[in-house]
Amino acid sequence: MRFLDLAVAALIGTSAIAGIAAFSPRQADVASGSLTTESQLRDGLLAIIQREGVTWLVQSSPQVVCARLRDLSNSSVTFSGEIGSYSCGPAAPRGSPVAILVFYLIPYQFVFEAWPNAQA
């Protein structure tokens, strides 16, 4: 009987620990924070497009567009892009939240990316 009591207690303890781990809000909080960051980055990319205008985007050379993205990058966010086959800016760090906007405008496909810079 004592063995059965110990087995039931171990089963209850194991299921309690598994339940705590499964229903911990920490993972949801981390995912929510990452999605919030991506949303803010996407808003930043859209603000650039709205401020500069789609006409400017289509009429400017890829080098001019990339120079503008570099100018707008700062200590808190980095912008990069691909315009047609022309690529500018560094690649996003692995594991960093990244916002990506893709536009198909003649004569190019525009792919803009933004990610937060690591804070020391």
C-alpha beads as a LAMMPS data file, in Angstrom:
LAMMPS data file: protein, C-alpha beads

120 atoms
119 bonds

1 atom types
1 bond types

-500.0 500.0 xlo xhi
-500.0 500.0 ylo yhi
-500.0 500.0 zlo zhi

Masses

1 110.0

Atoms # bond

1 1 1 0.000 0.000 0.000
2 1 1 2.852 2.353 0.793
3 1 1 4.289 1.804 -2.728
4 1 1 0.922 2.727 -4.266
5 1 1 0.757 5.914 -2.165
6 1 1 4.251 6.938 -3.309
7 1 1 3.383 6.222 -6.957
8 1 1 0.209 8.323 -6.761
9 1 1 2.081 11.170 -5.044
10 1 1 4.792 11.063 -7.719
11 1 1 2.142 11.086 -10.466
12 1 1 0.373 14.076 -8.915
13 1 1 3.664 15.935 -8.473
14 1 1 4.763 15.235 -12.048
15 1 1 1.429 16.328 -13.498
16 1 1 1.470 19.510 -11.390
17 1 1 4.952 20.455 -12.612
18 1 1 3.971 19.634 -16.210
19 1 1 0.854 21.795 -15.860
20 1 1 2.849 24.716 -14.491
21 1 1 5.309 24.458 -17.369
22 1 1 2.577 24.091 -20.008
23 1 1 0.422 26.967 -18.801
24 1 1 3.207 29.398 -17.945
25 1 1 2.472 32.830 -19.435
26 1 1 6.171 33.490 -20.064
27 1 1 6.187 32.066 -23.603
28 1 1 3.084 34.040 -24.536
29 1 1 4.636 37.201 -23.076
30 1 1 7.822 36.735 -25.106
31 1 1 5.828 36.088 -28.295
32 1 1 3.637 39.114 -27.629
33 1 1 6.672 41.351 -27.121
34 1 1 8.229 40.125 -30.368
35 1 1 5.012 40.731 -32.305
36 1 1 4.720 44.224 -30.832
37 1 1 8.273 45.001 -31.933
38 1 1 7.593 43.684 -35.443
39 1 1 4.437 45.798 -35.659
40 1 1 6.339 48.941 -34.648
41 1 1 9.061 48.177 -37.198
42 1 1 6.467 47.639 -39.925
43 1 1 4.885 50.971 -39.010
44 1 1 8.314 52.573 -39.437
45 1 1 8.702 51.063 -42.890
46 1 1 5.239 52.226 -43.906
47 1 1 6.004 55.722 -42.626
48 1 1 9.052 55.860 -44.900
49 1 1 6.972 54.841 -47.914
50 1 1 4.248 57.346 -47.045
51 1 1 6.706 60.178 -46.441
52 1 1 8.777 59.601 -49.581
53 1 1 5.898 58.499 -51.789
54 1 1 5.452 55.637 -54.194
55 1 1 6.286 57.912 -57.134
56 1 1 9.682 58.676 -55.608
57 1 1 10.201 54.973 -55.030
58 1 1 9.528 54.053 -58.657
59 1 1 11.417 56.989 -60.187
60 1 1 14.538 56.768 -58.012
61 1 1 17.453 54.489 -58.724
62 1 1 18.081 51.583 -56.342
63 1 1 21.205 53.361 -55.099
64 1 1 19.196 56.451 -54.109
65 1 1 16.568 54.374 -52.301
66 1 1 19.268 52.429 -50.450
67 1 1 21.060 55.634 -49.487
68 1 1 17.807 56.937 -48.004
69 1 1 17.341 53.711 -46.020
70 1 1 20.888 54.050 -44.659
71 1 1 20.206 57.684 -43.716
72 1 1 17.063 56.699 -41.826
73 1 1 18.778 53.914 -39.880
74 1 1 19.866 54.955 -36.407
75 1 1 21.021 53.539 -33.084
76 1 1 17.674 51.879 -32.394
77 1 1 16.627 50.508 -35.809
78 1 1 18.295 49.383 -39.030
79 1 1 16.609 49.534 -42.428
80 1 1 17.789 47.577 -45.456
81 1 1 16.345 46.494 -48.752
82 1 1 16.474 44.754 -52.061
83 1 1 15.374 46.577 -55.157
84 1 1 15.306 44.207 -58.073
85 1 1 18.668 42.474 -58.014
86 1 1 20.315 45.347 -56.098
87 1 1 20.764 44.639 -52.392
88 1 1 21.741 47.148 -49.749
89 1 1 22.317 47.127 -46.045
90 1 1 23.394 44.348 -43.727
91 1 1 21.422 41.204 -43.067
92 1 1 19.263 41.049 -39.957
93 1 1 20.879 39.378 -36.947
94 1 1 19.777 35.808 -36.384
95 1 1 16.876 35.559 -33.937
96 1 1 16.058 39.251 -34.099
97 1 1 12.461 40.307 -34.788
98 1 1 12.286 41.511 -38.395
99 1 1 9.567 43.375 -40.258
100 1 1 9.438 42.860 -44.016
101 1 1 7.428 44.764 -46.622
102 1 1 7.321 43.604 -50.220
103 1 1 6.077 45.762 -53.102
104 1 1 5.763 44.690 -56.723
105 1 1 6.055 47.922 -58.670
106 1 1 7.224 48.147 -62.245
107 1 1 10.150 47.905 -62.957
108 1 1 11.291 46.301 -59.659
109 1 1 10.284 44.182 -56.742
110 1 1 10.994 46.130 -53.542
111 1 1 11.755 44.232 -50.349
112 1 1 12.278 46.417 -47.297
113 1 1 13.396 45.086 -43.923
114 1 1 13.724 46.640 -40.491
115 1 1 15.007 45.244 -37.212
116 1 1 15.902 46.661 -33.832
117 1 1 19.553 47.179 -32.993
118 1 1 20.844 45.377 -29.921
119 1 1 20.942 47.595 -26.875
120 1 1 24.084 47.306 -24.793

Bonds

1 1 1 2
2 1 2 3
3 1 3 4
4 1 4 5
5 1 5 6
6 1 6 7
7 1 7 8
8 1 8 9
9 1 9 10
10 1 10 11
11 1 11 12
12 1 12 13
13 1 13 14
14 1 14 15
15 1 15 16
16 1 16 17
17 1 17 18
18 1 18 19
19 1 19 20
20 1 20 21
21 1 21 22
22 1 22 23
23 1 23 24
24 1 24 25
25 1 25 26
26 1 26 27
27 1 27 28
28 1 28 29
29 1 29 30
30 1 30 31
31 1 31 32
32 1 32 33
33 1 33 34
34 1 34 35
35 1 35 36
36 1 36 37
37 1 37 38
38 1 38 39
39 1 39 40
40 1 40 41
41 1 41 42
42 1 42 43
43 1 43 44
44 1 44 45
45 1 45 46
46 1 46 47
47 1 47 48
48 1 48 49
49 1 49 50
50 1 50 51
51 1 51 52
52 1 52 53
53 1 53 54
54 1 54 55
55 1 55 56
56 1 56 57
57 1 57 58
58 1 58 59
59 1 59 60
60 1 60 61
61 1 61 62
62 1 62 63
63 1 63 64
64 1 64 65
65 1 65 66
66 1 66 67
67 1 67 68
68 1 68 69
69 1 69 70
70 1 70 71
71 1 71 72
72 1 72 73
73 1 73 74
74 1 74 75
75 1 75 76
76 1 76 77
77 1 77 78
78 1 78 79
79 1 79 80
80 1 80 81
81 1 81 82
82 1 82 83
83 1 83 84
84 1 84 85
85 1 85 86
86 1 86 87
87 1 87 88
88 1 88 89
89 1 89 90
90 1 90 91
91 1 91 92
92 1 92 93
93 1 93 94
94 1 94 95
95 1 95 96
96 1 96 97
97 1 97 98
98 1 98 99
99 1 99 100
100 1 100 101
101 1 101 102
102 1 102 103
103 1 103 104
104 1 104 105
105 1 105 106
106 1 106 107
107 1 107 108
108 1 108 109
109 1 109 110
110 1 110 111
111 1 111 112
112 1 112 113
113 1 113 114
114 1 114 115
115 1 115 116
116 1 116 117
117 1 117 118
118 1 118 119
119 1 119 120
